Amino acid sequence: MNAVNRSIDTKTYQQRDAAHHLHPFTDYKALAREGTRVITRAEGCHIWDSEGNKILDGMAGLWCVNVGYGRRELADAAYKQLMELPFYNSFFKTTNAPAADLAAKLAEVTPAGLNHAFFANSGSEANDTIVRMVRHYWNLKGQPDRKTIISREYGYHGSTMASVSLCGMSAMHGQGDLPLPGFHHIDPPYQFRDGANMTPEEFGLAAARKLEAAIHHIGPDRVAAFIAEPIQGAGGVIIPPMSYFPEIQRICREYGILLIADEVICGFGRTGRWFGCDSFDIQPDLMPIAKGLSSGYQPISAVMVGERVATTFIEEGGEFYHGFTYSGHPVAAAVALENIAIIQREKLVERVAGDIGPYFAEKLRSLEDIPIVGEVRTMGLIGAVELVKDRKNRTFFERLGATGTICRDHCFANNLVMRAVRDTMVVSPPLIISHDEVDELVAKARAAITATARDVG
Ligand code: PLP
């Protein structure tokens, strides 16, 4: 199992890559200077590079490989479907069995009331689809002035023009004159930064009421929807207090605006329930899903659509002029179905809630004895270790992000993948991670954070 594919020469691939491959989210000069790690294979919770290093993947790829690497069942499902029907589209009143089965399965496992699936290929495409659905919905309802979609600072919803406009990442907006008109951002429920003097209950209500203030500022008749990740993942694993979403739900209902729960990271067991909506008691009108839907084995996403929007579209909408060549791709759908079957068969959601999640929480919290650790946050198998200059006063480092980068590099040098968001180290391992692997992850994180403290001290 440990064999390394020696036919891959690291230098050749680094040079080829630097010469021809424009990577996502990458500084190209730095890549050419420093080279990349060439990943050659993976098994369970580990990946291997072309130098033979075995690396613990604390990020499950990009928050997506929920069932772990090397699943023969998923390869078999893809092979079988490729031989039977490798492609056909789902435009113009055509379907295929895996797409229909997957839509039905998703209606069963997602929160009550979400009974229709619109398929796409990525989280970004799902959120772009949602922006079009929201506008189309309000036009059909005779309220075309309802255009503004409210989202949050540090929210991440994708990289296409509409989905990046939903994002609350200023660096992303700086490139490309974004956001587009019709997008408004409010503060996130980031208690470590903004709520030191409040109880979680008080802070959750105060943070939710920023939505109400924004609605009044924009004008209640001009607001179309509010979008939020149950836990803000790429923004630094910001976990809201339990009082936050019930108040958000109340506000959305009171002003009639659509509530969108972006489950691209939280879905499929990550939080210890099937969906983050189940963990926080959210009843969304629209719900994008991706990543854990196929555990990253195939590019597939979906928008789960609730009755309010679905009925309007079906009864009043006429043709919906939107879709992708690969919407409802039979191979991707077959793999997603088998992936969901694995999650159910192996009771992975129950495992996260009752066994490995609490163990992970306890172990990660043990890092709080390191002086630069300001706070450890976890829910299920998603976690954050926030690094600060002064824990007592919650003072961040001056050059926000520099310390996180140092720590991330220490992790990587020590064969652990952890990601840095500003100075917060985030972690989101496969749901099959063993107790020993959690110990390995936390021991390596401790070594990296301790080395970082020495570097910045
Ligand atoms: N929504 C959330 C919450 C995400 O975390 C991401 C990606 O990380 C996306 C949407 C975009 O998904 P994709 O990268 O598949 O376009």
Residues whose N, C-alpha, C, O or C-beta is under 5 A from the ligand:
A	BS01	PLP	S122 G123 S124 E125 Y156 H157 G158 E229 G233 A234 D262 V264 I265 A290
